[in-house]
């Protein structure tokens, strides 16, 4: 489970709903502004903006500190993760505390680096097996910040720098629901996968998403979103169930149980 990789540079982690416009062709700021405005006017960007307005009407994500509890089960219903998450106002400050894969973990990042302990043993004294089991060996130790920074921040993170939204909206179905979809490809340094995000056509609430490493091979996974967790003006997808694209196998379910905004 969770085979997708998000390598989010500091700029991306400090932005909320940033947009990657087409290349500038005149070298001047006026041309750049026109390019950005043209990008924002595409139907896909407009749909994502509607969804952000539904889930984060006050623009809290990326501007205020946010705390939440996140619990997850595996495909058989056993506990996989039970952690408290805290995002700083600029998202570079991040903390995770709780249980993952049966071990206790404390993890924190700042603009300058990261620190972690597993079952009371602190980095750099962790055994290589513990470091790998806790995914601390990935992305120079920044895996958890980028991973939860993306997933917890949907839909606000969809159009971050490095994202390329196909301009047109796709009318389709997802889990037997009529939805509107946006196709997004990400540059190599922010994941390189192909994603589809699905929205309620009336409210623009995020209904789910799907990603592929190789769409022609039908690999990757999809996530269904049900319900909302409200807190401090945010309305984030509450229950997130993960499945394999190829065979529909259920991999696990995550639940956002509490959201607090502010210091």
N, C-alpha and C positions, 0 to 999 in steps of 0.2 A: 504494500500500500504506500501511497505518497511517493511515487517515483518521480514526480515532476520536480524540477530544480529551478529555483528563483535566485538569481544572483543579482541582488539589487545594490547598485552603487549608492554612495551617500546622497547624491542629488535626488535619486529616485526615492530614497527613504525619507527625505525631507519634504517631499511634494505630495499633494493630494489632488488627484484628477488632473495632472498635468497633461499636455497634449503635444504630440510630435507632429508638427505640420510638414508640408512638402518642402523640398529644398528651396532656399532663397535663390532667386535668379538675377537680382540686381545689386546685391551686396550692400543694400541700404536698409535702414530701420523701417522706412515706409513700406518697402516691399515685404519685409518680414511680417509687419502687422497685417498687410493684406492677405498673405499666405495663411496666417493664423486664423484670421476671420473667415477665410474661405473654408478651412478645415472645420471650424466650429459649426459651420452652416450645413455640413453633410447630415443626411437623415440619421446615420449611425451615431454621430457625436451628439445630435439632439436627443436621441433616445437614451443614451448613457447619461446625459445631463438631467433628463427627466427622472431617471432612476436614482441618481444621486440626490436630487431634490426630494424624492420620496423618503429615502433612507437616512439622509443627513441634511435636513432642510436648513439648519443653522450653520453649516460649514464647520462642524466641530472636528472632524477627522483631520489630523495633521496640523491643528491649531491649538488644541488643548490636551492636557494629559487625560488618558483614558485607561481605566482598569476593567477587567472582566474575568470571569471564571469560565474555564473551557474543560469539558469532560468528554471522553471518547471511549467507545467500545470497539472491539474487533468484530469480525463477521459472525462469531458465535455468541456475542453479547458479553464477553468478559472485558474487564477494565483494561484499556490500553493507555489512557492518559487522563490525569486529573490535575490541572494546574491553574494557578492564578497568573494572569498576564497583565503587564502594565506598559503602556506606550507613553513616552514623553511627548511633549508638545510638538517637537520636531521629528519624532519617530526614531532618531538616532539613539536616544535613551530608551532602553527596553529591558524588562526584567521578566523572568519566568521562574515560578517556584511551585514544586509539587512532585507528582509521581509520573514517571514515564517508563513503560516496559518493566514495571515492577521495582524500579529503583527511585530513590529520592534524588532530585536534582534542583540545584539553585544556579541560576544563570543570569548574567547581567551584561549589557553592552552600554558603551558611551561612545562619544565621537572619537575617543582615543583607543578603544579596543574592547576586549571582553574578558570576563572571568566566569568561572564555573566550579561547582563541586558536585560530586556524585557520591551519595551515601556517606557524606562527611569528609571525603577526600578531595582536596582542592587541586585544580590545575596549577602547576604543571606536573603534579605527582600522580595523576591518574594513569592507570594501566591502559595500554593501547586498546584492549578489548572494551573497556568501559568508555573510552573516548569515542570509539566507533559505534558502540551500541546506543550511545546518547547523541550520535550524529554531530559531535563536536569537532570531528575531523573535516567536516565539509565547509566549503566557502570561507576558509581561514577562520573558522569558529563562528561565523556570522549567520549560519544556516537558520537558527531559530528566529532571529530578528527578521530576516527576509521572508521566511516561510509564513509566520503568523502576521507579519506586516502586510502581506498580500492577501491571505485568506480572510483574516479578520476584517480587513478594510474594504472588502467588496461591497457595493460596486464602485466605491470611490477610487480604487486603485486600478480600475480597468484601463483607463487612458493615460496612465503615467508615461513619462518619457521612455522611449524605446518601444512603445506600442504603435502598431499600424492598424488602424481600423479600416476595413473595407467600407466604402462610403454608403452603400445601400443596405437597408434593413431587409432581412429575410423573414417572410411569413411562413411559419412551419408549425410542427407539433413537437412537444417534449413531454414524455410521460403521459401521453394521451390528452395533453392540454394544448389548446391553441395558444401560440406564443409568437412573439417577435424576437428575432435573433440578430446578433451582431457578431461578425467574424473578426478576430483579432490575431495578428501574428506579432511576435515579439522578437526583437533583435537578439543576437546570440548572447550578449552580455547580460540580458535580463530574462533568459529562459529558452528562447529559440523554438518554443512549441507553438502549435496552432490551437487557438481557443475559440469556442462559441459560447456566448453568454445569452441566456434566454430570459425574456421579460414578459410580464403580464401586459397585454396590449392596451388595457384601460388605465391601470395605475402605474405601470412601469416598475412594479416591484420585481426584484430579481427572483426568478423561479428556479434557476439552476445554471450549470455550466458544464462544458465538456472540453477536454483537451486531448490532443494527439501529438505524439512525437513524429509519427509518419501517418498522415491521414489515409493514404492509399492502403496501408496495412491494417487499418482499423484498430490500432493499438491505443494505449492510453486509458483514461477513465472518465466517468461523468459523476457529477454531484447534484443531488436534488436538494432544494431548500424548502423548508416548511416552517411557517409561523415566524414570529418576530420577537426579539428581545428588546425591550424598551429601557432606556436609561439616559438621563441628561440631555434629551433631545435627539439621541440616536435611535434608529430602529433597524437593528441588524438582523439578518437571517438567523433564526434560532437553531433549527435542527438541520444538519447537513449530512446526508447519507451518501456514501461513496460506492460506486459500482464499476466493474470492468466493462469497457466498451464491447469487447469481442463476444462475451457470453452473458453479460448482465449479472455476473456473480457479485454478491454484496460483500464489500471489504470491511465496512465498519461505519459507525455513525458518530458524529461530533455534535455537541450541544453547547451553545452559549447560554449560560445560566444567569449571569448578572452583569450589568454594565454600570459603571460609575464614572462620571466626568468631573474633572477638577483635581486639585492637588490632594 
